[in-house]
Amino acid sequence: MSTNPHEPHGSSSEPDGASEQLPIPLRDWFAGMWVAGAAAHRDTPQITDLDKASRIAEQAYRVADAMLLCRSLHAED
């Protein structure tokens, strides 16, 4: 199990996958963390409709996908 406070519980940066499984997919965790960070910023506007929430979710998953790509490209670092 990871002791890194920036990784979800049960995750590991071990490339062999010998660690415990995440309770949620890492992609969802990255997206959720991005949304939480954006929501915590004082200049973030209120989400007042489903269309705006959908755009935010799409952006969060694009960021999560980029994070996963970067993670896979640097897995051996």
HUNOR-V553060 format. One line per field, one symbol per residue. burial: + if it has 16 or more other C-alpha atoms within 10 Angstrom, else -. A space follows every 10 residues. Layout:
BEGIN
burial = ???
END
This chain:
BEGIN
burial = ------+++- ++-------- -----++-++ ++-++----- ---------- -----++--+ +-+++-+--- -------
END
